[in-house]
Amino acid sequence: MSSSCRNRFVSLLALAGCAAGTSHAQQTYFLPSFETSAEWHKNRDLSSDPAQEKENGVYYVRAEALVGRVTTTSSVEFRPWISYQEVPDRQDTEPLELGANLRTLTQTLKGAYRFNARFLERDAFTSELGSAGFDEFDPDNTPAGETGVITVKSKRRDWTVYPNLSYQISDRTRIEASLDAGQVRYDSNLAFRRVGYQSGTLEATVVYRMSRRLELVAGPYVSKYESDDNLNKTDSYGLVLGTGYAPAESAFVIAQLRAERADVESTTAQTGLVRKDKQNSVGVEIVGHYSWPASRIRYNVGRFLEPSTIGSRVKNDVVRVQYSRSLSTRTTVIAAVRYSRENRLEDRIGETTNERSYADVWASYQLTPTWYVGGGYRFIRQDITSEPRAANDHSVFVNFGYRALDPRPRRAQ
């Protein structure tokens, strides 16, 4: 789900217990966590040639902390993390990865200001490997859609910032302005494979509250994308229409449609020939969450118009569903599936399409209120039209970790 989509309906998400808000009392918290895990893969590199498939193991150690402060009118959360991975059979993997997330909220009598930011520095291959499940802290972060293409040593650095300003002009109506800007860089030459980019989207919308549980939104936006090799520049503008509905205290559904027109300037690297096109595109997004006393389901379905490291913007069709259930006070099981199909916005004859399917199932057992063990199974299938056949990877994993007790009131994710 895009950041703008979630933040636009934050009041409904709070009603459904799925968003952080302010507190009636000041509170400061520090929640450290630590995890070590081991994985065994049948074909981690996702080779489409059976003769090139290679079994290998991967070992991880990860530490993070969630630091926050909540008052009656504001909140701030900061989550830094660091991870070390060891792949014994490979020398082309960057072992050290790190990242950080920041979320802030300031409320006034008539409005609110939110600022979200994310930084990631990861091994280029593992950053795109992905999984089916949602990140509990950062559910809007959909893994990059280029799994299994990069098999050379490189780091990927990813910056994203999202400021949002809202102002209440009447009991039922508020106006909002937001910027969603990002940048991706690689630290080595990945010629003809991946290229960095910078992109940004500026929106101005009107949100109308039909009732306590139903809101409507509409407004224009402009967007810009530019690849680092200067071979693709895209300027687009369009209209966003959406609605958010919270049918119960433990449920919400959000639907959003984007209709846009883009001016695309692409340059052929070999000849320097410049081609200018105009494109009309439609993006759709449906996001939902529902929880029961012992279980929870969340989903994300849509066609996303988004920047990509293939050197242009793409349309990415995604279906993602996750179900979790507490079997007891100590045991939780989770199952998740995700399907995505990605290609360029412009329909070209012979254009490469990348389809990926994921299926995860895992369980966690609380040894104590803070220490846990777990394990599971993951399946990934990748089908690239330029490859002779699809590639499959089967993997199993076990983990052991520590998570500090959270003093905050429990809320759905």
QUICORFEN-V457583 format. One record per residue. SS is DSSP state (H for helix, E for strand, L for the rest). PSI is psi in whole degrees, 0 to 359 (none if undefined). OMEGA is omega in radians with two decimals (999 if undefined). Layout:
SS/PSI/OMEGA
SS/PSI/OMEGA
This chain:
L/138/3.12
L/152/3.14
H/321/-3.12
H/324/-3.14
H/311/-3.11
H/314/-3.07
H/333/-3.13
H/328/-3.11
L/34/-3.04
H/330/3.13
H/323/3.09
H/323/3.10
H/322/3.08
H/322/3.09
H/324/3.13
L/5/3.11
L/26/-3.04
L/19/3.11
L/147/3.10
L/145/3.11
L/195/3.12
L/168/-3.05
L/160/3.05
L/349/3.12
L/152/3.11
L/144/-3.12
E/134/3.06
E/137/-3.09
E/153/3.09
E/115/-3.02
E/91/3.10
E/155/3.05
E/158/-3.08
E/142/3.11
E/140/2.98
E/142/-3.06
E/158/3.08
E/137/-3.14
E/149/3.00
E/126/-3.06
E/144/3.05
L/322/-3.07
L/66/-3.03
L/327/-3.14
L/357/-3.14
L/50/3.08
L/134/3.12
L/355/3.10
L/114/-3.11
H/329/-3.13
H/340/-3.12
H/356/3.11
L/140/-3.07
L/128/3.06
L/139/3.06
E/163/3.10
E/155/3.10
E/137/-3.12
E/134/-3.08
E/146/2.89
E/128/-3.06
E/138/3.06
E/141/3.09
E/169/3.10
E/144/3.04
E/115/-3.10
E/130/-3.08
E/163/3.05
E/134/-3.12
E/134/3.02
L/186/-3.13
L/339/-3.09
L/2/-3.08
E/163/3.05
E/151/3.06
E/137/3.08
E/136/3.13
E/128/-3.13
E/95/2.98
E/150/3.08
E/156/3.09
E/143/-3.07
E/144/3.06
E/130/3.12
E/142/3.12
E/121/3.07
L/95/-2.98
L/327/-3.03
L/4/-3.08
L/142/3.10
L/0/-3.06
L/27/3.14
L/134/3.03
L/116/-3.00
L/328/-3.02
E/128/3.10
E/151/3.12
E/165/-3.14
E/174/3.12
E/146/3.04
E/142/3.09
E/133/3.06
E/130/3.09
E/153/3.11
E/130/3.04
E/125/-3.10
E/145/3.02
L/181/3.14
L/329/-3.05
L/353/-3.06
E/191/-3.12
E/149/3.06
E/128/3.11
E/144/3.07
E/120/3.08
E/143/3.09
E/151/3.13
E/137/3.04
E/135/3.11
E/134/2.97
E/108/-2.98
E/162/2.95
E/133/-3.02
H/322/-3.12
H/308/-3.07
H/334/3.12
H/337/-3.11
L/0/-3.09
L/313/3.00
L/177/3.09
L/178/-3.11
L/333/-2.98
L/174/3.12
L/145/2.98
L/122/-3.06
L/321/-3.13
L/326/-3.03
L/66/-3.03
L/342/3.13
L/347/-3.07
L/96/3.07
L/128/-3.14
L/148/-3.14
L/151/-3.00
L/38/-3.10
L/40/-3.01
L/134/2.92
L/10/-3.12
L/322/-3.09
L/120/3.08
L/26/3.06
L/160/-3.07
L/123/3.12
L/153/3.02
E/146/3.08
E/127/3.10
E/131/-3.00
E/119/3.06
E/138/3.03
E/134/3.05
E/145/-3.12
E/92/2.98
E/142/-3.12
E/131/3.14
E/128/3.11
E/148/-3.12
E/129/-3.11
E/116/-3.13
L/346/3.04
L/180/-3.13
L/329/-3.06
L/347/-2.97
E/136/3.00
E/156/3.08
E/149/-3.09
E/147/3.02
E/138/-3.10
E/155/3.05
E/130/3.08
E/102/-3.03
E/144/-3.12
E/162/3.13
E/138/3.08
E/133/3.11
E/148/2.99
E/148/-3.08
L/7/3.06
L/166/-3.07
L/116/3.08
L/58/-3.02
L/132/3.08
L/13/3.14
L/298/-3.11
L/146/3.12
L/139/3.12
L/171/-3.13
E/168/2.93
E/144/-3.09
E/159/3.10
E/146/3.09
E/127/3.13
E/128/-3.09
E/149/2.98
E/118/-3.03
E/161/3.01
E/129/3.13
E/125/-3.11
E/126/-3.13
E/109/3.10
E/322/3.13
E/182/3.13
L/334/-3.04
L/0/-3.06
E/129/3.09
E/150/3.07
E/149/-3.13
E/146/3.07
E/147/3.10
E/165/3.14
E/163/3.02
E/157/3.02
E/149/-3.06
E/149/3.13
E/139/3.10
E/137/3.08
E/126/3.13
E/153/-3.08
L/337/3.12
L/2/3.12
L/23/3.13
L/351/3.12
E/126/3.04
E/128/-3.09
E/125/3.01
E/125/-3.10
E/158/3.07
E/151/-3.09
E/194/-3.09
E/136/3.08
E/133/3.07
E/138/-3.11
E/169/3.08
E/148/3.07
E/137/-3.07
E/129/3.07
E/91/-3.04
E/341/-3.11
E/173/3.14
L/344/-3.08
L/26/-3.07
E/150/2.98
E/158/2.99
E/137/-3.14
E/133/3.08
E/138/-3.07
E/139/3.11
E/136/3.07
E/127/3.04
E/124/-3.03
E/160/3.01
E/133/-3.05
E/141/2.98
E/116/-3.04
E/128/3.05
E/111/-3.12
E/142/-3.10
E/133/3.08
L/122/-3.04
L/320/-3.04
L/322/-3.03
L/343/-3.08
L/8/-3.14
L/130/-3.12
E/130/3.13
E/132/3.13
E/129/-3.12
E/159/2.97
E/133/-3.07
E/142/3.00
E/128/-3.07
E/154/3.09
E/130/3.06
E/144/-3.11
E/142/3.14
E/131/3.07
E/125/-3.08
E/138/-3.13
E/161/3.14
E/139/3.03
E/137/-3.13
E/147/3.02
L/177/-3.13
L/324/-3.07
L/4/-3.09
E/168/-3.06
E/143/3.07
E/141/3.04
E/152/-3.07
E/161/-3.12
E/117/-3.07
E/138/3.06
E/179/2.97
E/117/-3.06
E/133/3.03
E/107/-2.91
E/158/3.08
L/158/-3.09
L/158/3.11
L/12/3.02
L/358/3.10
L/9/3.09
L/171/3.01
L/157/-3.08
E/163/2.91
E/126/-3.02
E/110/3.10
E/124/-3.01
E/137/2.94
E/123/-3.11
E/128/-3.11
E/137/3.09
E/135/3.12
E/132/3.10
E/148/-3.13
E/136/3.05
E/113/3.13
L/334/3.10
L/185/3.10
L/343/-3.11
L/336/-2.96
E/131/3.08
E/137/3.05
E/145/-3.10
E/137/3.04
E/139/-3.11
E/146/3.06
E/149/3.09
E/137/3.04
E/138/3.07
E/147/3.12
E/119/-2.99
E/134/2.92
E/174/-3.08
E/156/3.09
L/320/3.12
L/132/3.13
L/108/3.14
L/146/3.08
L/129/-3.14
L/9/-3.12
L/138/-3.13
L/134/3.05
L/136/-3.13
E/116/3.09
E/136/3.13
E/141/3.08
E/136/-3.12
E/146/3.00
E/123/3.14
E/142/2.96
E/130/-3.12
E/165/-3.12
E/152/3.12
E/138/-3.14
E/126/-3.14
E/110/3.05
L/319/3.05
L/178/3.09
L/340/-3.09
L/339/-3.12
E/142/-3.08
E/161/2.98
E/158/-3.13
E/179/3.11
E/168/-3.13
E/191/-3.08
E/143/3.11
E/138/3.09
E/134/3.06
E/133/3.05
E/131/3.12
E/131/-3.14
E/104/3.12
E/129/-3.02
L/336/3.14
L/351/3.13
L/152/-3.07
L/333/-3.13
L/167/3.13
L/159/3.11
E/139/-3.14
E/144/3.01
E/129/3.02
E/134/3.12
E/153/3.03
E/153/-3.10
E/155/3.03
E/150/3.12
E/161/3.14
E/132/-3.06
E/177/3.13
E/137/3.08
E/121/-3.10
L/151/3.10
L/136/-3.12
L/117/-3.11
L/350/-3.09
L/155/3.03
L/135/-3.10
L/135/3.09
L/156/3.11
L/155/-3.12
L/none/999
